[in-house]
Amino acid sequence: MADLIGSIVKDVVEGVLKEILKKTTRSGTTRRRKRQTRSATTGRFVRKTKKRVKAPARKQVSRRRTAAKRSRQRGV
């Protein structure tokens, strides 16, 4: 009787371990590849040129005069 229970438990444990190991393998979605263009003359793949990244706008250094300051300057 104990031998029968032992074999049942062993089979269940083996089945569970197989399930766990089967799910850990990488079976997700495959990554899509981007299309590559071929050269018309040689037929080889052509490298695409990267777009040039624009530098961010520079901060304003000189202070702008207010309307009151400009009118005072004209009066002098």
Secondary structure, DSSP 4 states (H G I P E B T S, - for coil): -HHHHHHHHHHHHHHHHHHHHHHHS--SPPPPPPP--B-TTT--B-PPPPPPPPPPPPPP-SPPPPHHHHHHHHH-
